[in-house]
């Protein structure tokens, strides 16, 4: 409109001026800004609605999980429920993390679509821009394959609750306590205090020692002429009521014949305990077994390589 007025003032006197097309002028002055404003408002409203839906889904999922969790009776049931990841608080934290990730993704997608729509509205050619972005995306994809793999692996690890902060895990290359979990890297601290940064995409096999329960086991080698039934009864009486005396032990200890060889018969004493406590419980089992055998006058097989054997596992 300003250019039109300037052109009209520059004309010689007496020149007939064509009538202004007010429809076109108003469309240029008001229509385009209104369209841009409408796009921005629609993007803001759409983002708000989608984030509201995500929050509602997260809240309802947390409420349903609280109703589904079934705790077995007794102290053992409570310990197993907490250790196996069924605790409501842990599920809520994981669900909130996934919800925050979805909310960030929604924000990025809506902002990108709104920006492209505004550029198309003001007349910016999107064809060359999208073609350049496509070529750049392909180049970036080839150059950042490991980074994309790390992010995708991190998302699945969080969604599936494979491990969390405070869990003791074994990745095959290194084992330790998880201190931080992000979408790209997991930070561990091993038993020597060394901090390890493990990329999520490089974790192909993972063992979590903080979920479920662990087993502390002691292998007792005895001479072939030993009365296995009598020794088993001695050990059962010595270990009777162990869960009441030790909060780390979940169930009563079991005694069973493990193996039979030319030189000795091996009895296995095992007790199910809370995660990450198998080594400590194992040492206590060794002491209880040794004291019970000494009190009953039962000798170990001779020679006994390494004395009492011990082993444990996590399930």
C-alpha positions, 0 to 999 in steps of 0.5 A, spaced: 500 500 500 505 504 501 508 503 494 502 504 491 501 511 494 508 513 493 507 511 485 501 515 485 504 521 488 509 521 483 504 521 477 504 528 473 498 532 475 491 530 471 493 523 471 487 518 472 489 514 478 486 507 478 482 505 484 485 501 490 484 494 491 482 494 498 481 487 498 488 485 496 491 490 500 488 488 507 489 481 505 497 483 505 497 487 511 492 483 515 491 476 512 498 473 513 499 476 520 493 473 522 495 466 519 501 466 522 498 468 529 493 462 528 498 457 526 502 459 533 496 459 537 494 452 534 501 449 535 501 452 543 494 449 544 496 442 540 502 442 545 498 443 551 493 438 549 498 433 548 502 434 554 495 434 558 494 427 555 501 424 556 500 427 564 493 423 564 496 417 561 502 417 566 497 418 572 492 413 570 498 408 569 501 409 576 494 408 579 493 401 575 500 399 577 498 401 585 492 396 584 496 390 580 501 390 585 500 384 590 505 383 596 506 376 598 504 375 606 510 376 611 517 379 611 519 375 605 514 377 600 515 385 602 522 384 601 521 380 594 516 386 592 521 391 593 527 388 590 524 385 584 522 392 581 514 392 583 515 397 588 510 403 586 515 408 587 520 406 582 514 404 577 512 411 578 519 414 577 520 410 571 513 412 568 514 419 569 521 419 566 518 416 559 512 421 560 517 427 560 521 424 554 514 423 550 513 431 552 519 433 549 518 429 543 511 432 542 514 439 543 520 438 538 515 435 533 510 441 534 515 446 533 518 444 527 511 443 523 509 450 526 516 453 523 515 450 516 508 452 516 509 459 517 515 459 512 510 456 507 505 462 509 510 468 508 512 465 501 519 462 503 520 456 498 520 449 502 523 445 496 530 447 496 530 447 504 527 440 505 532 437 500 538 440 503 535 438 510 534 431 507 541 431 504 544 433 511 540 428 515 542 422 511 550 425 512 548 426 519 545 419 520 551 415 517 556 419 521 552 419 528 549 411 527 552 410 534 549 416 537 542 414 535 543 407 537 545 409 544 539 414 544 534 408 542 538 403 547 537 408 553 529 409 551 528 401 551 532 401 558 528 406 561 521 403 559 523 396 560 526 398 567 532 394 566 536 397 571 536 404 575 540 408 580 543 404 586 542 397 582 548 393 582 549 391 575 554 387 570 555 389 563 560 383 561 566 388 561 565 392 568 560 391 574 558 396 579 553 400 582 549 405 577 550 412 579 547 415 573 542 413 567 541 418 561 539 416 554 546 416 551 551 413 557 550 409 564 555 411 569 557 405 574 562 405 580 566 399 581 568 396 587 575 399 587 571 406 586 573 407 579 567 410 575 566 407 568 562 411 563 558 405 558 555 407 552 548 404 552 548 402 545 554 397 547 550 394 553 549 387 549 548 383 555 546 385 562 545 382 569 542 386 574 544 383 581 539 388 585 532 385 582 529 379 585 533 375 590 540 372 591 542 365 593 548 364 598 551 357 598 556 353 601 559 346 599 561 342 604 566 336 602 565 330 607 568 323 607 565 317 603 563 314 610 559 320 613 552 319 615 549 324 610 542 324 613 545 325 620 550 331 618 544 334 614 540 334 620 545 337 624 546 343 619 538 344 619 538 344 626 544 349 626 541 353 621 533 353 623 530 360 624 536 363 620 531 368 617 528 370 624 536 372 626 538 375 620 534 380 616 538 379 610 535 372 609 528 370 606 527 363 607 530 357 611 536 354 609 536 348 605 541 342 605 542 337 600 547 332 597 550 336 591 555 331 588 559 324 589 566 323 587 571 318 588 574 322 594 568 325 598 561 326 598 559 334 597 553 337 601 550 343 599 547 348 604 544 354 601 539 360 603 535 365 599 537 372 601 536 379 599 539 382 592 547 384 593 547 380 600 549 373 598 557 374 599 555 377 606 550 371 608 555 366 605 560 368 610 556 367 615 553 361 613 560 358 613 561 360 620 555 357 622 556 350 618 563 350 621 561 351 628 555 346 627 560 341 624 566 342 630 560 341 635 558 335 632 565 332 631 564 331 624 571 332 620 571 334 613 574 330 607 581 329 607 585 332 603 580 338 603 582 343 597 581 350 599 577 348 605 569 349 605 567 351 598 562 357 597 558 360 591 552 364 590 548 367 585 542 372 583 536 371 580 
